[in-house]
Amino acid sequence: MCLREGWQTSGSAKIVRMAFNLYCNGTPSVFDTEDVEEQLKEFRFYTVEDLFCCGYARHFGEAVKIRYPEYCFYMDMEDLYA
């Protein structure tokens, strides 16, 4: 899996994991090892807390809006006070 490549940075690994979450609905790199402890450690990298606690959070939020537009709607602030 590409997450183990030497060119990956912590930021680019987050981007790959976010892409897997959004488009594959899974955590495929968890099964790269048979060791249960290592699987749990890798699984934690896919949590919302780990993915969104970075400088890419705003972009990840936009990616979620693109992937799930039916759940992301906007209201004008004026509509809130009407």
PDB file of N, CA, C and O in Angstrom:
ATOM      1  N   MET A   1       0.848  -1.185   0.000  1.00  0.00           N
ATOM      2  CA  MET A   1       0.000   0.000   0.000  1.00  0.00           C
ATOM      3  C   MET A   1       0.886   1.238   0.000  1.00  0.00           C
ATOM      4  O   MET A   1       1.980   1.227   0.565  1.00  0.00           O
ATOM      5  N   CYS A   2       0.422   2.279  -0.619  1.00  0.00           N
ATOM      6  CA  CYS A   2       1.220   3.489  -0.793  1.00  0.00           C
ATOM      7  C   CYS A   2       1.533   4.201   0.522  1.00  0.00           C
ATOM      8  O   CYS A   2       2.441   5.032   0.559  1.00  0.00           O
ATOM      9  N   LEU A   3       0.820   3.906   1.585  1.00  0.00           N
ATOM     10  CA  LEU A   3       1.096   4.581   2.856  1.00  0.00           C
ATOM     11  C   LEU A   3       2.450   4.203   3.440  1.00  0.00           C
ATOM     12  O   LEU A   3       2.966   4.905   4.310  1.00  0.00           O
ATOM     13  N   ARG A   4       3.020   3.124   2.983  1.00  0.00           N
ATOM     14  CA  ARG A   4       4.317   2.665   3.497  1.00  0.00           C
ATOM     15  C   ARG A   4       5.501   3.170   2.659  1.00  0.00           C
ATOM     16  O   ARG A   4       6.655   2.883   2.977  1.00  0.00           O
ATOM     17  N   GLU A   5       5.212   3.910   1.604  1.00  0.00           N
ATOM     18  CA  GLU A   5       6.273   4.415   0.741  1.00  0.00           C
ATOM     19  C   GLU A   5       7.090   5.494   1.445  1.00  0.00           C
ATOM     20  O   GLU A   5       6.566   6.240   2.271  1.00  0.00           O
ATOM     21  N   GLY A   6       8.354   5.568   1.117  1.00  0.00           N
ATOM     22  CA  GLY A   6       9.256   6.510   1.755  1.00  0.00           C
ATOM     23  C   GLY A   6       8.955   7.971   1.481  1.00  0.00           C
ATOM     24  O   GLY A   6       9.344   8.839   2.263  1.00  0.00           O
ATOM     25  N   TRP A   7       8.274   8.256   0.394  1.00  0.00           N
ATOM     26  CA  TRP A   7       7.976   9.642   0.036  1.00  0.00           C
ATOM     27  C   TRP A   7       6.790  10.209   0.784  1.00  0.00           C
ATOM     28  O   TRP A   7       6.545  11.414   0.732  1.00  0.00           O
ATOM     29  N   GLN A   8       6.046   9.361   1.481  1.00  0.00           N
ATOM     30  CA  GLN A   8       4.876   9.838   2.224  1.00  0.00           C
ATOM     31  C   GLN A   8       5.304  10.670   3.431  1.00  0.00           C
ATOM     32  O   GLN A   8       6.214  10.298   4.172  1.00  0.00           O
ATOM     33  N   THR A   9       4.641  11.782   3.606  1.00  0.00           N
ATOM     34  CA  THR A   9       4.819  12.580   4.812  1.00  0.00           C
ATOM     35  C   THR A   9       3.608  12.335   5.704  1.00  0.00           C
ATOM     36  O   THR A   9       2.650  11.690   5.281  1.00  0.00           O
ATOM     37  N   SER A  10       3.641  12.837   6.922  1.00  0.00           N
ATOM     38  CA  SER A  10       2.478  12.650   7.794  1.00  0.00           C
ATOM     39  C   SER A  10       1.247  13.329   7.186  1.00  0.00           C
ATOM     40  O   SER A  10       0.132  12.824   7.314  1.00  0.00           O
ATOM     41  N   GLY A  11       1.446  14.456   6.534  1.00  0.00           N
ATOM     42  CA  GLY A  11       0.330  15.164   5.902  1.00  0.00           C
ATOM     43  C   GLY A  11      -0.214  14.432   4.691  1.00  0.00           C
ATOM     44  O   GLY A  11      -1.430  14.318   4.532  1.00  0.00           O
ATOM     45  N   SER A  12       0.665  13.934   3.834  1.00  0.00           N
ATOM     46  CA  SER A  12       0.181  13.222   2.649  1.00  0.00           C
ATOM     47  C   SER A  12      -0.474  11.901   3.036  1.00  0.00           C
ATOM     48  O   SER A  12      -1.397  11.453   2.356  1.00  0.00           O
ATOM     49  N   ALA A  13      -0.020  11.274   4.106  1.00  0.00           N
ATOM     50  CA  ALA A  13      -0.666  10.047   4.589  1.00  0.00           C
ATOM     51  C   ALA A  13      -2.087  10.344   5.065  1.00  0.00           C
ATOM     52  O   ALA A  13      -2.991   9.535   4.859  1.00  0.00           O
ATOM     53  N   LYS A  14      -2.288  11.497   5.700  1.00  0.00           N
ATOM     54  CA  LYS A  14      -3.640  11.885   6.136  1.00  0.00           C
ATOM     55  C   LYS A  14      -4.547  12.076   4.918  1.00  0.00           C
ATOM     56  O   LYS A  14      -5.717  11.692   4.942  1.00  0.00           O
ATOM     57  N   ILE A  15      -4.012  12.658   3.877  1.00  0.00           N
ATOM     58  CA  ILE A  15      -4.801  12.882   2.664  1.00  0.00           C
ATOM     59  C   ILE A  15      -5.220  11.547   2.054  1.00  0.00           C
ATOM     60  O   ILE A  15      -6.371  11.387   1.649  1.00  0.00           O
ATOM     61  N   VAL A  16      -4.305  10.596   1.985  1.00  0.00           N
ATOM     62  CA  VAL A  16      -4.621   9.277   1.440  1.00  0.00           C
ATOM     63  C   VAL A  16      -5.667   8.583   2.300  1.00  0.00           C
ATOM     64  O   VAL A  16      -6.609   7.990   1.773  1.00  0.00           O
ATOM     65  N   ARG A  17      -5.513   8.651   3.604  1.00  0.00           N
ATOM     66  CA  ARG A  17      -6.488   8.015   4.500  1.00  0.00           C
ATOM     67  C   ARG A  17      -7.867   8.664   4.379  1.00  0.00           C
ATOM     68  O   ARG A  17      -8.888   7.977   4.404  1.00  0.00           O
ATOM     69  N   MET A  18      -7.889   9.984   4.247  1.00  0.00           N
ATOM     70  CA  MET A  18      -9.163  10.674   4.075  1.00  0.00           C
ATOM     71  C   MET A  18      -9.819  10.242   2.772  1.00  0.00           C
ATOM     72  O   MET A  18     -11.030  10.026   2.731  1.00  0.00           O
ATOM     73  N   ALA A  19      -9.038  10.116   1.714  1.00  0.00           N
ATOM     74  CA  ALA A  19      -9.571   9.677   0.425  1.00  0.00           C
ATOM     75  C   ALA A  19     -10.160   8.273   0.537  1.00  0.00           C
ATOM     76  O   ALA A  19     -11.235   8.008   0.000  1.00  0.00           O
ATOM     77  N   PHE A  20      -9.468   7.379   1.227  1.00  0.00           N
ATOM     78  CA  PHE A  20     -10.014   6.040   1.422  1.00  0.00           C
ATOM     79  C   PHE A  20     -11.323   6.090   2.196  1.00  0.00           C
ATOM     80  O   PHE A  20     -12.272   5.380   1.864  1.00  0.00           O
ATOM     81  N   ASN A  21     -11.374   6.916   3.216  1.00  0.00           N
ATOM     82  CA  ASN A  21     -12.611   7.045   3.991  1.00  0.00           C
ATOM     83  C   ASN A  21     -13.764   7.540   3.127  1.00  0.00           C
ATOM     84  O   ASN A  21     -14.870   7.005   3.201  1.00  0.00           O
ATOM     85  N   LEU A  22     -13.515   8.544   2.320  1.00  0.00           N
ATOM     86  CA  LEU A  22     -14.584   9.155   1.535  1.00  0.00           C
ATOM     87  C   LEU A  22     -15.034   8.312   0.343  1.00  0.00           C
ATOM     88  O   LEU A  22     -16.222   8.283   0.022  1.00  0.00           O
ATOM     89  N   TYR A  23     -14.110   7.637  -0.308  1.00  0.00           N
ATOM     90  CA  TYR A  23     -14.457   6.995  -1.570  1.00  0.00           C
ATOM     91  C   TYR A  23     -14.477   5.472  -1.526  1.00  0.00           C
ATOM     92  O   TYR A  23     -14.992   4.838  -2.447  1.00  0.00           O
ATOM     93  N   CYS A  24     -13.931   4.882  -0.482  1.00  0.00           N
ATOM     94  CA  CYS A  24     -13.943   3.426  -0.380  1.00  0.00           C
ATOM     95  C   CYS A  24     -14.696   2.955   0.863  1.00  0.00           C
ATOM     96  O   CYS A  24     -14.930   1.761   1.048  1.00  0.00           O
ATOM     97  N   ASN A  25     -15.069   3.910   1.704  1.00  0.00           N
ATOM     98  CA  ASN A  25     -15.764   3.582   2.950  1.00  0.00           C
ATOM     99  C   ASN A  25     -15.031   2.521   3.753  1.00  0.00           C
ATOM    100  O   ASN A  25     -15.642   1.582   4.263  1.00  0.00           O
ATOM    101  N   GLY A  26     -13.737   2.673   3.859  1.00  0.00           N
ATOM    102  CA  GLY A  26     -12.994   1.673   4.603  1.00  0.00           C
ATOM    103  C   GLY A  26     -11.619   2.117   5.025  1.00  0.00           C
ATOM    104  O   GLY A  26     -11.194   3.250   4.799  1.00  0.00           O
ATOM    105  N   THR A  27     -10.948   1.185   5.644  1.00  0.00           N
ATOM    106  CA  THR A  27      -9.595   1.400   6.153  1.00  0.00           C
ATOM    107  C   THR A  27      -8.702   0.263   5.668  1.00  0.00           C
ATOM    108  O   THR A  27      -8.276  -0.566   6.473  1.00  0.00           O
ATOM    109  N   PRO A  28      -8.410   0.206   4.369  1.00  0.00           N
ATOM    110  CA  PRO A  28      -7.711  -0.953   3.817  1.00  0.00           C
ATOM    111  C   PRO A  28      -6.314  -1.193   4.361  1.00  0.00           C
ATOM    112  O   PRO A  28      -5.868  -2.339   4.409  1.00  0.00           O
ATOM    113  N   SER A  29      -5.613  -0.151   4.772  1.00  0.00           N
ATOM    114  CA  SER A  29      -4.250  -0.353   5.255  1.00  0.00           C
ATOM    115  C   SER A  29      -4.212  -1.067   6.602  1.00  0.00           C
ATOM    116  O   SER A  29      -3.153  -1.528   7.025  1.00  0.00           O
ATOM    117  N   VAL A  30      -5.338  -1.162   7.269  1.00  0.00           N
ATOM    118  CA  VAL A  30      -5.390  -1.866   8.557  1.00  0.00           C
ATOM    119  C   VAL A  30      -5.038  -3.336   8.359  1.00  0.00           C
ATOM    120  O   VAL A  30      -4.480  -3.968   9.256  1.00  0.00           O
ATOM    121  N   PHE A  31      -5.358  -3.876   7.204  1.00  0.00           N
ATOM    122  CA  PHE A  31      -5.148  -5.295   6.958  1.00  0.00           C
ATOM    123  C   PHE A  31      -3.797  -5.595   6.312  1.00  0.00           C
ATOM    124  O   PHE A  31      -3.569  -6.710   5.843  1.00  0.00           O
ATOM    125  N   ASP A  32      -2.893  -4.598   6.285  1.00  0.00           N
ATOM    126  CA  ASP A  32      -1.549  -4.820   5.763  1.00  0.00           C
ATOM    127  C   ASP A  32      -0.736  -5.718   6.683  1.00  0.00           C
ATOM    128  O   ASP A  32       0.268  -6.293   6.260  1.00  0.00           O
ATOM    129  N   THR A  33      -1.146  -5.841   7.903  1.00  0.00           N
ATOM    130  CA  THR A  33      -0.439  -6.666   8.877  1.00  0.00           C
ATOM    131  C   THR A  33      -1.426  -7.602   9.565  1.00  0.00           C
ATOM    132  O   THR A  33      -2.620  -7.311   9.643  1.00  0.00           O
ATOM    133  N   GLU A  34      -0.929  -8.707  10.054  1.00  0.00           N
ATOM    134  CA  GLU A  34      -1.796  -9.644  10.769  1.00  0.00           C
ATOM    135  C   GLU A  34      -1.750  -9.417  12.274  1.00  0.00           C
ATOM    136  O   GLU A  34      -2.572  -9.962  13.011  1.00  0.00           O
ATOM    137  N   ASP A  35      -0.792  -8.617  12.733  1.00  0.00           N
ATOM    138  CA  ASP A  35      -0.657  -8.326  14.159  1.00  0.00           C
ATOM    139  C   ASP A  35      -1.811  -7.425  14.607  1.00  0.00           C
ATOM    140  O   ASP A  35      -1.983  -6.320  14.092  1.00  0.00           O
ATOM    141  N   VAL A  36      -2.591  -7.905  15.562  1.00  0.00           N
ATOM    142  CA  VAL A  36      -3.780  -7.182  16.010  1.00  0.00           C
ATOM    143  C   VAL A  36      -3.418  -5.822  16.602  1.00  0.00           C
ATOM    144  O   VAL A  36      -4.120  -4.841  16.358  1.00  0.00           O
ATOM    145  N   GLU A  37      -2.361  -5.748  17.357  1.00  0.00           N
ATOM    146  CA  GLU A  37      -1.950  -4.469  17.944  1.00  0.00           C
ATOM    147  C   GLU A  37      -1.587  -3.461  16.852  1.00  0.00           C
ATOM    148  O   GLU A  37      -1.938  -2.285  16.952  1.00  0.00           O
ATOM    149  N   GLU A  38      -0.898  -3.908  15.830  1.00  0.00           N
ATOM    150  CA  GLU A  38      -0.542  -3.022  14.722  1.00  0.00           C
ATOM    151  C   GLU A  38      -1.783  -2.602  13.942  1.00  0.00           C
ATOM    152  O   GLU A  38      -1.865  -1.467  13.473  1.00  0.00           O
ATOM    153  N   GLN A  39      -2.746  -3.506  13.800  1.00  0.00           N
ATOM    154  CA  GLN A  39      -3.996  -3.159  13.129  1.00  0.00           C
ATOM    155  C   GLN A  39      -4.738  -2.073  13.899  1.00  0.00           C
ATOM    156  O   GLN A  39      -5.254  -1.129  13.301  1.00  0.00           O
ATOM    157  N   LEU A  40      -4.792  -2.203  15.221  1.00  0.00           N
ATOM    158  CA  LEU A  40      -5.470  -1.189  16.033  1.00  0.00           C
ATOM    159  C   LEU A  40      -4.762   0.154  15.945  1.00  0.00           C
ATOM    160  O   LEU A  40      -5.402   1.203  15.880  1.00  0.00           O
ATOM    161  N   LYS A  41      -3.441   0.109  15.943  1.00  0.00           N
ATOM    162  CA  LYS A  41      -2.658   1.342  15.823  1.00  0.00           C
ATOM    163  C   LYS A  41      -2.952   2.032  14.490  1.00  0.00           C
ATOM    164  O   LYS A  41      -3.152   3.246  14.453  1.00  0.00           O
ATOM    165  N   GLU A  42      -2.979   1.271  13.404  1.00  0.00           N
ATOM    166  CA  GLU A  42      -3.267   1.835  12.079  1.00  0.00           C
ATOM    167  C   GLU A  42      -4.708   2.340  12.004  1.00  0.00           C
ATOM    168  O   GLU A  42      -4.968   3.391  11.419  1.00  0.00           O
ATOM    169  N   PHE A  43      -5.636   1.602  12.589  1.00  0.00           N
ATOM    170  CA  PHE A  43      -7.043   2.005  12.566  1.00  0.00           C
ATOM    171  C   PHE A  43      -7.244   3.370  13.206  1.00  0.00           C
ATOM    172  O   PHE A  43      -8.090   4.145  12.760  1.00  0.00           O
ATOM    173  N   ARG A  44      -6.480   3.671  14.239  1.00  0.00           N
ATOM    174  CA  ARG A  44      -6.602   4.969  14.921  1.00  0.00           C
ATOM    175  C   ARG A  44      -6.238   6.132  14.013  1.00  0.00           C
ATOM    176  O   ARG A  44      -6.689   7.254  14.242  1.00  0.00           O
ATOM    177  N   PHE A  45      -5.430   5.887  12.985  1.00  0.00           N
ATOM    178  CA  PHE A  45      -5.062   6.952  12.045  1.00  0.00           C
ATOM    179  C   PHE A  45      -6.241   7.381  11.172  1.00  0.00           C
ATOM    180  O   PHE A  45      -6.173   8.421  10.517  1.00  0.00           O
ATOM    181  N   TYR A  46      -7.316   6.598  11.154  1.00  0.00           N
ATOM    182  CA  TYR A  46      -8.482   6.903  10.339  1.00  0.00           C
ATOM    183  C   TYR A  46      -9.586   7.612  11.115  1.00  0.00           C
ATOM    184  O   TYR A  46     -10.642   7.898  10.550  1.00  0.00           O
ATOM    185  N   THR A  47      -9.372   7.897  12.367  1.00  0.00           N
ATOM    186  CA  THR A  47     -10.415   8.543  13.163  1.00  0.00           C
ATOM    187  C   THR A  47     -10.571  10.003  12.748  1.00  0.00           C
ATOM    188  O   THR A  47      -9.642  10.615  12.220  1.00  0.00           O
ATOM    189  N   VAL A  48     -11.738  10.539  12.993  1.00  0.00           N
ATOM    190  CA  VAL A  48     -12.005  11.946  12.673  1.00  0.00           C
ATOM    191  C   VAL A  48     -11.016  12.843  13.404  1.00  0.00           C
ATOM    192  O   VAL A  48     -10.490  13.799  12.833  1.00  0.00           O
ATOM    193  N   GLU A  49     -10.770  12.531  14.657  1.00  0.00           N
ATOM    194  CA  GLU A  49      -9.845  13.345  15.453  1.00  0.00           C
ATOM    195  C   GLU A  49      -8.461  13.378  14.829  1.00  0.00           C
ATOM    196  O   GLU A  49      -7.856  14.445  14.731  1.00  0.00           O
ATOM    197  N   ASP A  50      -7.957  12.247  14.412  1.00  0.00           N
ATOM    198  CA  ASP A  50      -6.609  12.218  13.850  1.00  0.00           C
ATOM    199  C   ASP A  50      -6.566  12.880  12.475  1.00  0.00           C
ATOM    200  O   ASP A  50      -5.619  13.604  12.168  1.00  0.00           O
ATOM    201  N   LEU A  51      -7.575  12.641  11.649  1.00  0.00           N
ATOM    202  CA  LEU A  51      -7.561  13.214  10.305  1.00  0.00           C
ATOM    203  C   LEU A  51      -7.753  14.720  10.308  1.00  0.00           C
ATOM    204  O   LEU A  51      -7.056  15.432   9.584  1.00  0.00           O
ATOM    205  N   PHE A  52      -8.686  15.216  11.111  1.00  0.00           N
ATOM    206  CA  PHE A  52      -9.039  16.631  11.048  1.00  0.00           C
ATOM    207  C   PHE A  52      -8.177  17.538  11.921  1.00  0.00           C
ATOM    208  O   PHE A  52      -8.292  18.760  11.825  1.00  0.00           O
ATOM    209  N   CYS A  53      -7.346  16.994  12.742  1.00  0.00           N
ATOM    210  CA  CYS A  53      -6.478  17.826  13.585  1.00  0.00           C
ATOM    211  C   CYS A  53      -5.203  18.164  12.827  1.00  0.00           C
ATOM    212  O   CYS A  53      -4.107  17.744  13.198  1.00  0.00           O
ATOM    213  N   CYS A  54      -5.372  18.934  11.757  1.00  0.00           N
ATOM    214  CA  CYS A  54      -4.217  19.322  10.947  1.00  0.00           C
ATOM    215  C   CYS A  54      -4.604  20.527  10.092  1.00  0.00           C
ATOM    216  O   CYS A  54      -5.749  20.979  10.118  1.00  0.00           O
ATOM    217  N   GLY A  55      -3.677  21.017   9.367  1.00  0.00           N
ATOM    218  CA  GLY A  55      -3.909  22.169   8.515  1.00  0.00           C
ATOM    219  C   GLY A  55      -4.800  21.893   7.321  1.00  0.00           C
ATOM    220  O   GLY A  55      -5.249  22.823   6.652  1.00  0.00           O
ATOM    221  N   TYR A  56      -5.060  20.621   7.047  1.00  0.00           N
ATOM    222  CA  TYR A  56      -5.912  20.255   5.924  1.00  0.00           C
ATOM    223  C   TYR A  56      -7.388  20.164   6.300  1.00  0.00           C
ATOM    224  O   TYR A  56      -8.212  19.855   5.440  1.00  0.00           O
ATOM    225  N   ALA A  57      -7.740  20.417   7.529  1.00  0.00           N
ATOM    226  CA  ALA A  57      -9.107  20.222   8.021  1.00  0.00           C
ATOM    227  C   ALA A  57     -10.131  20.964   7.162  1.00  0.00           C
ATOM    228  O   ALA A  57     -11.185  20.417   6.837  1.00  0.00           O
ATOM    229  N   ARG A  58      -9.827  22.186   6.801  1.00  0.00           N
ATOM    230  CA  ARG A  58     -10.775  22.964   5.979  1.00  0.00           C
ATOM    231  C   ARG A  58     -11.000  22.289   4.631  1.00  0.00           C
ATOM    232  O   ARG A  58     -12.130  22.218   4.148  1.00  0.00           O
ATOM    233  N   HIS A  59      -9.934  21.798   4.030  1.00  0.00           N
ATOM    234  CA  HIS A  59     -10.037  21.127   2.738  1.00  0.00           C
ATOM    235  C   HIS A  59     -10.775  19.796   2.869  1.00  0.00           C
ATOM    236  O   HIS A  59     -11.541  19.416   1.983  1.00  0.00           O
ATOM    237  N   PHE A  60     -10.543  19.094   3.970  1.00  0.00           N
ATOM    238  CA  PHE A  60     -11.252  17.838   4.205  1.00  0.00           C
ATOM    239  C   PHE A  60     -12.740  18.093   4.367  1.00  0.00           C
ATOM    240  O   PHE A  60     -13.563  17.310   3.892  1.00  0.00           O
ATOM    241  N   GLY A  61     -13.088  19.183   5.034  1.00  0.00           N
ATOM    242  CA  GLY A  61     -14.499  19.549   5.170  1.00  0.00           C
ATOM    243  C   GLY A  61     -15.135  19.795   3.816  1.00  0.00           C
ATOM    244  O   GLY A  61     -16.273  19.388   3.578  1.00  0.00           O
ATOM    245  N   GLU A  62     -14.412  20.455   2.930  1.00  0.00           N
ATOM    246  CA  GLU A  62     -14.912  20.688   1.577  1.00  0.00           C
ATOM    247  C   GLU A  62     -15.049  19.369   0.814  1.00  0.00           C
ATOM    248  O   GLU A  62     -15.991  19.195   0.041  1.00  0.00           O
ATOM    249  N   ALA A  63     -14.121  18.446   1.027  1.00  0.00           N
ATOM    250  CA  ALA A  63     -14.201  17.133   0.372  1.00  0.00           C
ATOM    251  C   ALA A  63     -15.439  16.373   0.830  1.00  0.00           C
ATOM    252  O   ALA A  63     -16.081  15.690   0.031  1.00  0.00           O
ATOM    253  N   VAL A  64     -15.773  16.486   2.100  1.00  0.00           N
ATOM    254  CA  VAL A  64     -16.977  15.842   2.620  1.00  0.00           C
ATOM    255  C   VAL A  64     -18.212  16.437   1.944  1.00  0.00           C
ATOM    256  O   VAL A  64     -19.138  15.706   1.594  1.00  0.00           O
ATOM    257  N   LYS A  65     -18.231  17.750   1.758  1.00  0.00           N
ATOM    258  CA  LYS A  65     -19.359  18.409   1.095  1.00  0.00           C
ATOM    259  C   LYS A  65     -19.505  17.940  -0.352  1.00  0.00           C
ATOM    260  O   LYS A  65     -20.621  17.769  -0.843  1.00  0.00           O
ATOM    261  N   ILE A  66     -18.384  17.735  -1.028  1.00  0.00           N
ATOM    262  CA  ILE A  66     -18.418  17.267  -2.410  1.00  0.00           C
ATOM    263  C   ILE A  66     -18.917  15.821  -2.468  1.00  0.00           C
ATOM    264  O   ILE A  66     -19.721  15.469  -3.331  1.00  0.00           O
ATOM    265  N   ARG A  67     -18.437  14.994  -1.550  1.00  0.00           N
ATOM    266  CA  ARG A  67     -18.801  13.569  -1.552  1.00  0.00           C
ATOM    267  C   ARG A  67     -20.252  13.349  -1.142  1.00  0.00           C
ATOM    268  O   ARG A  67     -20.918  12.463  -1.677  1.00  0.00           O
ATOM    269  N   TYR A  68     -20.745  14.143  -0.205  1.00  0.00           N
ATOM    270  CA  TYR A  68     -22.098  13.973   0.322  1.00  0.00           C
ATOM    271  C   TYR A  68     -22.909  15.265   0.202  1.00  0.00           C
ATOM    272  O   TYR A  68     -23.324  15.828   1.215  1.00  0.00           O
ATOM    273  N   PRO A  69     -23.136  15.732  -1.011  1.00  0.00           N
ATOM    274  CA  PRO A  69     -23.849  17.006  -1.163  1.00  0.00           C
ATOM    275  C   PRO A  69     -25.286  16.955  -0.653  1.00  0.00           C
ATOM    276  O   PRO A  69     -25.842  17.981  -0.259  1.00  0.00           O
ATOM    277  N   GLU A  70     -25.885  15.778  -0.658  1.00  0.00           N
ATOM    278  CA  GLU A  70     -27.276  15.681  -0.217  1.00  0.00           C
ATOM    279  C   GLU A  70     -27.434  15.939   1.280  1.00  0.00           C
ATOM    280  O   GLU A  70     -28.542  16.192   1.753  1.00  0.00           O
ATOM    281  N   TYR A  71     -26.339  15.878   2.020  1.00  0.00           N
ATOM    282  CA  TYR A  71     -26.394  16.128   3.466  1.00  0.00           C
ATOM    283  C   TYR A  71     -25.847  17.501   3.838  1.00  0.00           C
ATOM    284  O   TYR A  71     -25.937  17.910   4.996  1.00  0.00           O
ATOM    285  N   CYS A  72     -25.289  18.204   2.883  1.00  0.00           N
ATOM    286  CA  CYS A  72     -24.680  19.503   3.150  1.00  0.00           C
ATOM    287  C   CYS A  72     -25.485  20.579   2.451  1.00  0.00           C
ATOM    288  O   CYS A  72     -25.400  20.733   1.232  1.00  0.00           O
ATOM    289  N   PHE A  73     -26.249  21.308   3.201  1.00  0.00           N
ATOM    290  CA  PHE A  73     -27.038  22.383   2.617  1.00  0.00           C
ATOM    291  C   PHE A  73     -26.699  23.670   3.346  1.00  0.00           C
ATOM    292  O   PHE A  73     -26.200  23.661   4.472  1.00  0.00           O
ATOM    293  N   TYR A  74     -26.977  24.753   2.688  1.00  0.00           N
ATOM    294  CA  TYR A  74     -26.610  26.049   3.234  1.00  0.00           C
ATOM    295  C   TYR A  74     -27.856  26.893   3.439  1.00  0.00           C
ATOM    296  O   TYR A  74     -28.811  26.822   2.666  1.00  0.00           O
ATOM    297  N   MET A  75     -27.826  27.678   4.477  1.00  0.00           N
ATOM    298  CA  MET A  75     -28.905  28.629   4.736  1.00  0.00           C
ATOM    299  C   MET A  75     -28.284  30.012   4.830  1.00  0.00           C
ATOM    300  O   MET A  75     -27.188  30.184   5.365  1.00  0.00           O
ATOM    301  N   ASP A  76     -28.980  30.963   4.318  1.00  0.00           N
ATOM    302  CA  ASP A  76     -28.529  32.337   4.507  1.00  0.00           C
ATOM    303  C   ASP A  76     -28.737  32.708   5.972  1.00  0.00           C
ATOM    304  O   ASP A  76     -29.698  32.270   6.605  1.00  0.00           O
ATOM    305  N   MET A  77     -27.845  33.503   6.488  1.00  0.00           N
ATOM    306  CA  MET A  77     -27.981  33.922   7.887  1.00  0.00           C
ATOM    307  C   MET A  77     -29.292  34.661   8.102  1.00  0.00           C
ATOM    308  O   MET A  77     -29.870  34.596   9.188  1.00  0.00           O
ATOM    309  N   GLU A  78     -29.772  35.370   7.071  1.00  0.00           N
ATOM    310  CA  GLU A  78     -31.040  36.074   7.176  1.00  0.00           C
ATOM    311  C   GLU A  78     -32.187  35.103   7.428  1.00  0.00           C
ATOM    312  O   GLU A  78     -33.129  35.434   8.148  1.00  0.00           O
ATOM    313  N   ASP A  79     -32.119  33.895   6.837  1.00  0.00           N
ATOM    314  CA  ASP A  79     -33.166  32.894   7.024  1.00  0.00           C
ATOM    315  C   ASP A  79     -33.233  32.419   8.470  1.00  0.00           C
ATOM    316  O   ASP A  79     -34.296  32.011   8.938  1.00  0.00           O
ATOM    317  N   LEU A  80     -32.124  32.466   9.172  1.00  0.00           N
ATOM    318  CA  LEU A  80     -32.101  32.022  10.558  1.00  0.00           C
ATOM    319  C   LEU A  80     -32.877  32.958  11.471  1.00  0.00           C
ATOM    320  O   LEU A  80     -33.428  32.537  12.489  1.00  0.00           O
ATOM    321  N   TYR A  81     -32.914  34.224  11.099  1.00  0.00           N
ATOM    322  CA  TYR A  81     -33.547  35.222  11.959  1.00  0.00           C
ATOM    323  C   TYR A  81     -34.924  35.639  11.467  1.00  0.00           C
ATOM    324  O   TYR A  81     -35.555  36.515  12.059  1.00  0.00           O
ATOM    325  N   ALA A  82     -35.393  35.027  10.398  1.00  0.00           N
ATOM    326  CA  ALA A  82     -36.707  35.397   9.849  1.00  0.00           C
ATOM    327  C   ALA A  82     -37.839  34.836  10.677  1.00  0.00           C
ATOM    328  O   ALA A  82     -39.006  35.053  10.355  1.00  0.00           O
TER     329      ALA A  82
END
